[in-house]
Amino acid sequence: MTTRPEDGTPGTTDPHAPGSAARPAFGQFDGLRVVEFAHVVAGPLAGAMLADQGADVVHVEPPGSGDAARAMGPTKDGAPLWFKVAGRNKRSVTLDLHDEPGRAVARRLVAWADVVIVTLRAGRLREWGLDWEAVHRINPRAIMLQISGYGATSSLADAPGFGKMGEARSGVVHLTGFPDGPPVHTGFSHGDAVTGLMGAYAVAAALYRRERSPDFAGEWIDLALFEPLFRLVEWQVILHDQLGRVPERSGNQLAVAPAAVINTYRSADGEWVTVTSATARSVRNVARLLGLPEEDFVTTEQQLAGRTVLDDGLRAWVARHTVEECLAGFAAAEVVASRVYTAADIAADPVYQERGDIVTVPDPDLGDVRMQAAIPHFRSRPGRVWRTGPALGADNDTVYRQWLGLDEEELRDLTERGVI
């Protein structure tokens, strides 16, 4: 390793190595090596969180078809838009794991990596030598993140699973929707996305211990698709345990709300506004705005008893005003409220612009494209988006020849066999 004179951060003299001039050093995880045998959403999103903060992430895909995510969602001029974001900041390599020569290369990738991300079923992992015991044998200091539908230690370890199953099993879907309507899934891959985020958090926790513990001997993170959302609904288990209560759907008001005011309301010009008051003082602000006696809403008990009065009053008040009048009135009364944003609203919003939350990235197929920035923001060494999702196998040469050191004969043989 050398030091970059321009910013004093670790770098390397190899132009094709992680953190090199071919991909400038940046982020909290610069120099971290990750290989992911993971497709679609949850596992790749965990890798993307690391890649956004500078990790070199090698995304392994089957030759020919690639990751199934490449065919998901809308396209423009034949280019899959979703994968431009989902595969960003990564290296794409092709590798057929069905035959031993491909599995031999996979073992070399495991030996190279600090972190291994897998989403294959438990039986397939054992068959291909990518289960925890095999990974740990190859690379005793590796951190392995294994994401599956039901967890590697359950009786359903070999059952297939998708994020919507995880959402349903977590309790979240039962809680989402209106009392007289069906349970509702959110409008994106909620279970997969939260699992990816928690997976990245778990990897960071293991890396922290690796750096501080002289006897670190690897770590196996075993994460089921229902567990992250289950953890985040903090109150559902203790309510059932202690009160015998099963929380039910409450529309936008929440089954267990922090205060008496939370709902969405439609304005005179047809826009939707969400209003929430999580403290006693903010509820009194709502009462004052509506012209209700503040002394009737002093205590928590009074506020909860007056929920319907406040809710009906807000619905009528918002319906008499345009969305801009509503937001101005709420701001003046120190009531927290927001327009319910569409993607178009987000793209035009000045706060998103001030935060730098949307960036423009050059793409070889589409020209400049806009997408989310690397979030969260770090002040002294921020993440960045240095490339969109690459073409299938775009990094075979960099990874296999220059990072793993495969020679010309090996590469020629693997190519002729259709392994890469």
HELIX and SHEET records of a PDB file:
HELIX    1   1 ALA A   42  ASP A   52  1                                  11    
HELIX    2   2 ALA A   68  ALA A   71  5                                   4    
HELIX    3   3 LEU A   81  ALA A   86  1                                   6    
HELIX    4   4 GLU A  100  TRP A  112  1                                  13    
HELIX    5   5 ALA A  122  TRP A  128  1                                   7    
HELIX    6   6 TRP A  132  ILE A  138  1                                   7    
HELIX    7   7 GLY A  163  SER A  170  1                                   8    
HELIX    8   8 VAL A  172  LEU A  175  1                                   4    
HELIX    9   9 HIS A  190  ARG A  212  1                                  23    
HELIX   10  10 GLU A  227  LEU A  232  1                                   6    
HELIX   11  11 GLN A  236  LEU A  243  1                                   8    
HELIX   12  12 ALA A  280  LEU A  289  1                                  10    
HELIX   13  13 GLU A  294  PHE A  297  5                                   4    
HELIX   14  14 THR A  300  ALA A  305  1                                   6    
HELIX   15  15 ARG A  307  ALA A  319  1                                  13    
HELIX   16  16 VAL A  323  ALA A  332  1                                  10    
HELIX   17  17 ALA A  343  ALA A  348  1                                   6    
HELIX   18  18 PRO A  350  ARG A  355  1                                   6    
HELIX   19  19 ASN A  396  ASN A  396  1                                   1    
HELIX   20  20 ASP A  397  TRP A  403  3                                   7    
HELIX   21  21 GLU A  408  ARG A  417  1                                  10    
SHEET    1   A 2 THR A   2  THR A   3  0                                        
SHEET    2   A 2 PRO A  10  GLY A  11 -1                                        
SHEET    1   B 6 LYS A  90  THR A  94  0                                        
SHEET    2   B 6 ASP A  56  GLU A  61  1                                        
SHEET    3   B 6 ARG A  33  PHE A  37  1                                        
SHEET    4   B 6 VAL A 115  VAL A 118  1                                        
SHEET    5   B 6 ILE A 143  SER A 148  1                                        
SHEET    6   B 6 GLU A 219  ALA A 224  1                                        
SHEET    1   C 2 THR A  75  LYS A  76  0                                        
SHEET    2   C 2 ALA A  79  PRO A  80 -1                                        
SHEET    1   D 3 VAL A 261  ARG A 266  0                                        
SHEET    2   D 3 TRP A 272  SER A 277 -1                                        
SHEET    3   D 3 VAL A 336  ARG A 339 -1                                        
SHEET    1   E 2 ILE A 358  ASP A 363  0                                        
SHEET    2   E 2 GLY A 367  GLN A 372 -1                                        
END                                                                             
